[in-house]
Amino acid sequence: MSQYGHNSIDGLHVMIEAKKLAYADMYKYVGDPRFTPIPVSELISKSLADKRAKLIDMKKASCQVVPSDISAELDKHGNSTIYLSTIDKDGNIVSLIQSNYAGYGAGLVGPGLGFSFQNRGDLFQLAPGLPNSLAGHKRPLHTIIPAFMEKGEIHIGFGIMGGWNQAQAHAQFVANVVDYGMNVQAALEQPCFTHGGV
């Protein structure tokens, strides 16, 4: 990304197009790993990243993207949000996101408990046969991403709230730090794009 100027038209174009491709894969392949095999090694492979990057046309935006065709055998693996990061004297970092989702979560408070229940079940897909299809005892795809990054002796705990914005804003934050050499505060204060769907 450093070959493009920070928040330049070309730089933003590449990041937005890459987001579209990544979200298409996410919707197709990501669900509760206790119920659906997720091709993690394939999804994070450099070869897939190279193939997907070649789909980015610098002359136009994609109006429709399709997910990757991952045919390898899958490994089977068993505004209401807060973010907190803290570090102790020994360098141990906590990166925490807590979210009830969609305002007040489910809108239900257990008698005598004093907290509302989350409603992330809203993120299931109702069409059957998909990795994220609704099923009992299954966790839905969600957007909670407490994050860490490190290089050498530099360790950063970070998180950015905002539903589907999280992965997009994380990528832009990392690019600001890694590719554009910004400190954490400057990287967080930069304008960023967000898109709510695939």
C-alpha positions in Angstrom: 0.0 0.0 0.0 2.9 2.4 0.6 3.3 2.8 -3.2 0.0 4.8 -3.1 -0.3 8.1 -1.1 -2.2 7.9 2.1 -5.9 8.0 1.4 -5.1 8.6 -2.2 -7.7 7.7 -4.8 -5.7 4.6 -5.9 -5.0 3.6 -2.4 -8.6 3.8 -1.3 -9.7 2.0 -4.5 -7.4 -0.9 -3.8 -8.6 -1.2 -0.2 -12.3 -1.0 -1.0 -12.0 -3.5 -3.8 -10.0 -5.9 -1.6 -12.7 -5.5 1.1 -15.4 -6.5 -1.4 -13.4 -9.7 -2.3 -12.7 -10.6 1.3 -16.3 -10.1 2.4 -17.6 -12.3 -0.5 -15.3 -15.1 0.8 -16.4 -14.5 4.4 -20.1 -14.8 3.6 -19.5 -18.0 1.7 -17.0 -19.8 4.0 -17.3 -18.5 7.6 -19.6 -19.9 10.2 -19.4 -21.7 13.6 -16.4 -24.1 13.2 -18.2 -26.7 15.4 -20.8 -27.1 12.7 -19.1 -26.2 9.5 -15.6 -26.9 8.3 -13.9 -23.6 7.5 -11.0 -23.5 5.0 -8.8 -21.2 7.2 -5.4 -22.2 5.7 -6.8 -21.6 2.2 -8.5 -18.3 3.1 -5.3 -16.8 4.6 -2.9 -18.2 2.1 -0.7 -15.9 0.1 -1.6 -17.8 -3.1 -5.3 -17.0 -2.7 -4.4 -13.4 -1.8 -2.4 -13.2 -5.0 -5.3 -14.6 -7.1 -7.8 -12.2 -5.5 -5.5 -9.2 -5.9 -5.3 -9.9 -9.7 -9.1 -9.3 -9.8 -8.8 -5.7 -8.8 -9.1 -3.5 -11.8 -7.5 -0.1 -11.2 -9.7 1.5 -13.9 -13.1 0.7 -12.4 -14.9 -0.5 -9.3 -16.4 -3.9 -9.2 -20.2 -3.8 -9.0 -20.4 -7.5 -8.3 -17.9 -9.9 -6.8 -18.0 -13.6 -6.4 -16.4 -15.6 -3.6 -13.3 -17.7 -4.1 -13.7 -21.3 -5.3 -11.9 -23.2 -2.6 -12.2 -26.8 -3.5 -9.5 -28.2 -1.2 -10.6 -30.6 1.4 -11.7 -28.5 4.4 -10.1 -29.0 7.8 -12.7 -29.8 10.4 -12.4 -27.9 13.6 -14.1 -28.8 16.4 -23.4 1.5 19.4 -23.8 -1.3 22.0 -20.1 -2.1 21.8 -17.2 -1.2 24.0 -13.5 -1.7 23.3 -10.7 -1.8 25.9 -7.0 -2.3 25.6 -4.6 -2.3 28.5 -1.0 -3.3 29.1 0.7 -4.2 32.4 4.3 -3.5 33.5 5.5 -6.8 32.1 4.1 -6.1 28.6 1.1 -8.3 28.7 -1.7 -6.9 26.6 -5.4 -7.3 26.8 -7.5 -6.5 23.7 -11.3 -6.8 24.5 -14.5 -6.0 22.7 -17.8 -6.5 24.4 -21.0 -6.1 22.5 -24.7 -6.8 23.1 -25.3 -5.9 19.4 -28.0 -3.6 17.9 -28.7 -1.0 20.6 -29.8 -2.9 23.7 -29.1 -6.4 22.5 -32.2 -8.6 22.7 -34.0 -6.0 24.8 -34.3 -8.5 27.7 -32.9 -8.3 31.1 -32.8 -11.4 33.3 -34.8 -10.8 36.6 -32.4 -9.7 39.3 -29.3 -9.8 36.9 -29.1 -6.2 35.8 -27.7 -6.7 32.3 -29.2 -7.2 28.9 -28.7 -10.3 26.8 -26.9 -10.0 23.4 -28.8 -10.8 20.2 -26.0 -11.7 17.8 -28.2 -14.6 16.6 -29.6 -12.0 14.3 -26.5 -12.5 12.2 -27.4 -16.0 11.1 -28.4 -16.6 7.5 -31.9 -18.2 7.2 -31.2 -20.0 3.9 -30.3 -23.7 4.7 -27.0 -25.4 3.8 -24.7 -22.4 4.3 -21.8 -22.3 6.8 -23.6 -19.6 8.7 -27.2 -21.1 8.5 -29.3 -20.9 11.6 -29.0 -24.1 13.8 -29.4 -25.0 17.4 -26.3 -24.7 19.7 -24.4 -22.9 16.8 -22.6 -19.6 17.1 -23.3 -17.0 14.3 -20.7 -15.3 12.2 -20.0 -12.0 14.0 -17.9 -8.9 13.8 -16.1 -8.9 17.2 -12.4 -8.4 16.4 -10.2 -7.6 19.4 -6.8 -7.4 17.7 -3.0 -7.5 18.2 -0.2 -6.7 15.9 3.5 -7.0 16.5 6.8 -6.5 14.7 10.0 -7.1 16.6 9.7 -5.4 19.9 6.7 -3.3 19.0 3.4 -4.8 20.3 0.0 -3.1 19.9 -3.4 -4.2 21.2 -6.2 -2.5 19.2 -9.8 -2.7 18.2 -12.3 -0.5 16.3 -16.0 -0.8 16.9 -18.8 -0.6 14.3 -20.2 -4.0 13.2 -19.1 -4.8 9.6 -16.9 -1.7 9.7 -14.5 -3.5 12.1 -12.4 -5.5 9.6 -12.4 -2.6 7.2 -11.2 -0.1 9.8 -8.7 -2.6 11.2 -7.1 -3.0 7.7 -6.9 0.8 7.3 -5.4 1.2 10.8 -2.8 -1.4 10.1 -2.0 0.2 6.8 -1.6 3.6 8.5 0.8 2.2 11.0 2.8 -0.3 8.8 2.7 1.3 5.3 2.5 5.0 6.2 4.6 5.0 9.4 2.0 6.7 11.6 1.9 6.5 15.4 -1.2 4.8 16.9 -3.0 8.1 17.6 -2.5 9.5 14.1 -3.5 6.2 12.6 -6.8 6.2 14.5 -7.6 9.8 13.7 -7.4 9.3 9.9 -10.6 9.4 7.9 -11.6 5.9 6.7 -14.1 4.3 4.4 -16.7 1.8 5.4 -19.3 -0.3 3.5 -22.0 -2.3 5.1 -22.3 -5.3 2.8 -20.5 -7.5 0.4 
